[in-house]
Amino acid sequence: MKNTYVTGYLPLIAIILYSIAFGIYVEIEIIRLFKKFGLYGGMLEFFSENGIKLTLFFLASLLFFMLFSALKLIADTMIQLSMLFFSKDRHGLVLNEIRFGSVFYVLSGMLSLLFVNYIVVVAALFLVTTLVYFIYFVYKTYSTLTPAGLIGMVFFHIAFWFAFMLTIVYVCIKLYNSFLESLPLS
C-alpha cells in the first residue's frame, strides 16, 4: 500500500519534538536565573514548584512551536517557489518524492530529546539535519533540473536563507543598540 499522505503528519511531529527539546532547556535556564536573582523563593509562596515548571515549559515550548512552524511555512514556500522557477516538473510529482525527507527531522527531533541539557548540540543537530534535508531535496529534484536550473535553485536557497538570517541579526543588533542608548547612564 503506497499512500502519498502517510508522511503528511511527520513535519508536525518533528516540530513538536524540537519544541519540547528547546522548551525543556529554556525552562531549566529560566528557573536557574530565577534562583540566581532570588525570585524563585518568592514565586514558590504563590505557586507550586511543579506549576512554575509546567507553566515555563509550556510557554517556552509554545514559542518554539510558533518559531519552527513559521520556519516550516517559509521553507515550504521557498521550495515550491524554487520548483516553479527552476524545475521542469509541472505536475508536482517531485514534491511527493521529497516529503519523505521529513523523516530526517523526526529522527533528529527524537535524538534532540536526549541532549536537552546541551543546547549547542540540539542546535547543531537541527542545522545538520537541515543540511542533510537540503542535500536530499537537491538529489530528489536533480532529474527535473537542467544544470543551470540546479545552480539557480541552490543559489536561490542559499541566497534567501543567508539574507533572511542576516536581516534577523541586523534587526537584533539594532534593537540591542537602541535599548542601550535608551538607558539613563551618566
N, C-alpha and C positions, 0 to 999 in steps of 0.2 A: 504494500500500500504506500503510494507516494502522494502526499498531500502537500501542496505549497504553503499551507498555513500552519504546519506543525511547528515551525520555528518562530512564529509571529509573536509569541509571548516572551521569548528569550531576552530581548532588549530590556523589557520591564524588570525581569528578574535580575539582570546584570546591574541595572540602575539601583535597585533595592539593595543588593549585596554591597555595592560600593558605598551607598549612602549609610548603611549600617556600619561599615568599617570606619569611614571617616567620622560618623556621628559618635561612635564609641570613643575614638581618640579625642575629639573636641570636648566631649563630656568630661573625660578624665582630666584634661588640661584646664578646663574652666573650674572644676572643683579644686584642683591644685592651686589655682590662682586665688580662689575664694579663701582657701585656708591660709595662703601666704599673706593676704591682706587682712585677715581676721574677720571676714564677713561670714564664713561658713558657720561658726558657732551661733551667731545671731539668727541666721536663717533656720537653724535647727530648732530654735524656740518656737517658730511658727509652722514649720513644715517637717515632715518626717524625712529621714535620710533617703529612703527609697523614693519618696515623692520628688525630692530635689533631683536625684539622679535620673529618674524616669523622665521628668519634665525637660531637663537639659538634653538628654539623649534624644527625645522626640523632636525638640526644636532644632538641634544640630542636624539630625538625620533629615528632617523636612527641608532645611535649607540646602543640604547637599542633593537631595532628591530633585529639588527645583533646578539647581545648577546643572546636574547631569541630564535632566530632561531637556533643558534648553540647549545644551551642547548636542544632544542627540538630534533634536529638531534641526539645528543649524547644519550638522554633519549630513543628515539625510537630504536636506535641501541642496547642499553643495555637491553631493554625489549625483543627485538627479540632474542638477544644472550642468555638471561636467559631462554627464552622459548625453545630455541634449546637445552640447556644443561639440563634443569630440567623437562620439560613438556612431557607428554605422547601424547599430541595433535600434530600430524604430518601434519595436513592439514591446520592449521592456523585458525580454526574456533573460537578459543578463542580471537584472535586478532580482529575479527569483533565485539565480545561482549564488549571488553574493549574500543572501540572507543567512546562509549557514555560518557566515563569519561571526555572527553574534555569539556563537558557542565559545569563541575565544574570550569574549568579555565575561561570560557566565563563569567559565573555569577560573579566570584570573580574579573575578569577584569573590569566588569561594576561597581562593588562595589568600586574598587580601584579608579575610577574616582571621587568618592565622597570625597576621602581622599587625594587628590593630595598635600595638604599642610602638610601632616603628613607622611613623608617618612617611618618612622618606622612602621606605621600602614599598609602602602602599602606593604612593605617588609614582614611583619608578615602575612598579608593576602595571599601573594604568597606562603610563606613557609607552612602555614596551609593548603592551597589548595593542595599543592604538597603532603603533608602527607595524606590528605583525598583521593587523587587520588591513592596513593600507596596502601592504605587500600582497596580501591575499586578494584584495579588491583589484589591484592592478593585474595580477595573474589571471583572475577570472574574466576581466574585461579585455585583456590583451587581444583576443581573437577578433574583437569587433572594432579595433582601432587601427588606424594607419600609423606608421612610425611618427609622423608629425602630430597626429592626434594623441598618441601616447605621451610624447614630450609635452604637448599642450596641457593634457589632463594632469600630469604630475606637477607641472609648473603651476597650474591653476590652483591645485590644492595647497601646495607649499606656500604660494604667494598669499592666498586667502588666510590661512591659519597664522602665518607669520604676521600679516597686517593686523589680524584680529587680536593676537596676543600683544603685539606692540602697542596697539591702541589701549588695551586694558592696563598695561604697565604705565603708559603715559598718563592716563586718567588717574590712576592711583598715586603716582608721584605728584601730579598737580594738586590733588586733594590733600595729600600729606603736607605739601608746602603751604597750601592755603591755611590748613589747620595750624601749622607752626607760626605763620605770620599773624594769625588772629590771637595768639596767646599774649596776655598782657605782661610781658617780660621787660624789665627795665635795667 
